[in-house]
Amino acid sequence: MPAKDIYHNAVKNALIKDGWTITAHSYPIKYAEVKLFADMTGEKTLAVSRQKQQLV
């Protein structure tokens, strides 16, 4: 798992203030033989339509 950069907490706090729920830290992404890590994942429920938006 890679180290968090200096922007991690600022971005996380901004997303939370905007109504997002952080669902995972260090989300692994594997494509062919390449393995990457997204810094975090989150989701936000839209109250009007009950649909979820997801962010990686």
NUKE-475425 format. One line per 5 residues: number of its first residue (from 1); their letters; for each residue x, z, y of N, C-alpha, C, O. Coordinates in Angstrom, 1 decimal, m for minus. Example, Ala and Ser with C-alpha at 12.3 -4.5 7.8 and 13.67 -1.06 7.14 Angstrom:
NUKE-475425
1	AS	13.2,7.8,m5.7,12.3,7.8,m4.5,13.2,7.8,m3.3,14.2,8.5,m3.3; 12.8,7.1,m2.2,13.7,7.1,m1.1,12.9,7.9,0.0,13.4,8.0,1.1
//
This chain:
NUKE-475425
1	MPAKD	0.8,0.0,m1.2,0.0,0.0,0.0,0.9,0.0,1.2,1.7,0.9,1.4; 0.7,m1.0,2.1,1.5,m1.0,3.3,1.2,0.1,4.3,0.1,0.7,4.3; 2.2,0.4,5.2,2.0,1.5,6.2,1.0,1.0,7.3,0.9,m0.2,7.5; 0.3,1.9,7.8,m0.6,1.6,8.9,0.2,1.3,10.2,1.2,2.0,10.5; m0.2,0.3,11.0,0.5,0.0,12.2,m0.1,0.9,13.3,m1.0,1.7,13.1
6	IYHNA	0.5,0.7,14.5,0.2,1.6,15.7,m1.3,1.3,16.2,m1.8,2.1,16.9; m1.9,0.2,15.8,m3.2,m0.1,16.3,m4.3,0.3,15.3,m5.5,0.3,15.7; m4.0,0.8,14.2,m5.0,1.1,13.1,m6.0,2.1,13.7,m7.2,1.8,13.6; m5.6,3.2,14.2,m6.6,4.3,14.6,m7.4,3.8,15.8,m8.6,4.1,15.9; m6.8,3.0,16.7,m7.6,2.6,17.9,m8.6,1.6,17.5,m9.8,1.6,18.0
11	VKNAL	m8.3,0.7,16.5,m9.3,m0.3,16.1,m10.4,0.4,15.3,m11.6,0.1,15.5; m10.0,1.3,14.4,m11.0,2.1,13.6,m12.0,2.9,14.5,m13.2,2.8,14.3; m11.5,3.5,15.5,m12.3,4.3,16.5,m13.2,3.4,17.3,m14.4,3.7,17.5; m12.7,2.2,17.7,m13.6,1.2,18.4,m14.7,0.7,17.5,m15.8,0.6,18.0; m14.4,0.4,16.3,m15.5,0.0,15.3,m16.5,1.0,15.1,m17.7,0.7,15.1
16	IKDGW	m16.1,2.3,14.9,m17.0,3.4,14.7,m17.9,3.6,15.9,m19.1,3.8,15.7; m17.3,3.5,17.1,m18.1,3.7,18.3,m19.2,2.5,18.5,m20.2,2.7,19.1; m18.9,1.4,17.9,m19.8,0.2,18.0,m20.8,0.2,16.8,m21.6,m0.7,16.7; m20.8,1.3,16.0,m21.8,1.4,15.0,m21.4,0.9,13.6,m22.2,0.9,12.7; m20.1,0.6,13.4,m19.6,0.1,12.1,m19.3,1.4,11.2,m18.9,2.4,11.7
21	TITAH	m19.4,1.2,9.9,m19.0,2.2,9.0,m17.8,1.7,8.2,m17.8,0.6,7.7; m16.7,2.4,8.3,m15.5,2.0,7.6,m15.6,2.3,6.1,m15.9,3.5,5.8; m15.5,1.3,5.3,m15.8,1.5,3.9,m14.6,1.6,3.0,m14.6,2.1,1.9; m13.4,1.1,3.5,m12.2,1.2,2.7,m11.0,1.0,3.6,m11.1,0.3,4.6; m9.9,1.6,3.3,m8.6,1.4,4.0,m7.7,0.7,3.0,m7.8,1.0,1.8
26	SYPIK	m7.0,m0.2,3.5,m6.0,m1.1,2.7,m6.8,m1.8,1.6,m6.6,m1.5,0.4; m7.6,m2.7,2.0,m8.4,m3.6,1.0,m7.5,m4.6,0.4,m7.0,m5.5,1.1; m7.3,m4.6,m0.9,m6.5,m5.7,m1.5,m7.2,m7.0,m1.7,m8.3,m7.1,m2.0; m6.4,m8.1,m1.4,m6.9,m9.4,m1.5,m5.9,m10.2,m2.4,m4.7,m10.2,m2.0; m6.3,m10.7,m3.5,m5.4,m11.5,m4.4,m5.9,m12.9,m4.4,m7.1,m13.2,m4.7
31	YAEVK	m5.0,m13.9,m4.2,m5.3,m15.3,m4.3,m4.1,m15.9,m5.0,m3.0,m15.9,m4.5; m4.4,m16.5,m6.1,m3.4,m17.1,m7.0,m2.4,m16.0,m7.3,m2.7,m15.0,m7.9; m1.1,m16.2,m6.9,m0.1,m15.2,m7.2,0.3,m14.4,m6.0,1.2,m13.7,m6.0; m0.5,m14.6,m4.9,m0.2,m13.9,m3.7,m1.1,m12.6,m3.6,m2.3,m12.7,m3.8; m0.6,m11.5,m3.2,m1.4,m10.3,m3.0,m1.2,m9.8,m1.6,m0.1,m9.6,m1.1
36	LFADM	m2.3,m9.7,m0.9,m2.3,m9.3,0.5,m3.1,m8.0,0.6,m3.9,m7.7,m0.3; m3.0,m7.3,1.7,m3.8,m6.1,2.0,m4.4,m6.2,3.4,m3.6,m6.4,4.4; m5.7,m6.2,3.5,m6.4,m6.1,4.8,m6.3,m4.7,5.2,m6.3,m3.8,4.4; m6.2,m4.4,6.5,m6.0,m3.1,7.0,m7.2,m2.2,6.7,m7.0,m1.0,6.3; m8.4,m2.7,6.8,m9.6,m1.9,6.5,m10.8,m2.8,6.4,m10.7,m4.0,6.8
41	TGEKT	m11.8,m2.3,5.8,m13.1,m3.0,5.7,m14.2,m2.2,6.2,m14.1,m0.9,6.2; m15.2,m2.8,6.7,m16.3,m2.1,7.3,m17.6,m2.9,7.2,m17.6,m4.1,6.9; m18.7,m2.2,7.4,m20.0,m2.9,7.4,m20.9,m2.3,8.5,m20.7,m1.1,8.8; m21.9,m3.1,8.9,m22.8,m2.6,9.9,m24.2,m3.1,9.5,m24.3,m4.3,9.3; m25.1,m2.3,9.5,m26.5,m2.7,9.2,m27.2,m3.0,10.4,m27.2,m2.3,11.4
46	LAVSR	m27.9,m4.2,10.4,m28.7,m4.6,11.6,m30.1,m4.1,11.4,m30.7,m4.4,10.4; m30.5,m3.3,12.3,m31.8,m2.6,12.2,m33.0,m3.5,12.2,m34.0,m3.2,11.5; m32.9,m4.6,12.9,m34.1,m5.5,13.0,m34.4,m6.2,11.7,m35.5,m6.3,11.3; m33.3,m6.7,11.1,m33.5,m7.6,9.9,m33.1,m6.9,8.6,m33.3,m7.4,7.5; m32.5,m5.7,8.7,m32.0,m5.0,7.5,m30.9,m5.7,6.8,m30.8,m5.5,5.6
51	QKQQL	m30.3,m6.6,7.4,m29.1,m7.3,6.8,m27.8,m6.6,7.2,m27.8,m5.9,8.2; m26.9,m6.8,6.3,m25.5,m6.2,6.6,m24.6,m7.2,7.0,m24.5,m8.3,6.5; m23.7,m6.9,8.0,m22.6,m7.7,8.4,m21.4,m7.0,7.8,m21.3,m5.8,7.8; m20.4,m7.8,7.2,m19.2,m7.2,6.7,m18.0,m7.7,7.4,m18.0,m8.9,7.9; m17.0,m6.9,7.5,m15.8,m7.2,8.3,m14.6,m6.8,7.4,m14.6,m5.7,6.8
56	V	m13.7,m7.7,7.2,m12.4,m7.4,6.5,m11.3,m7.6,7.5,m10.1,m7.5,7.1
//
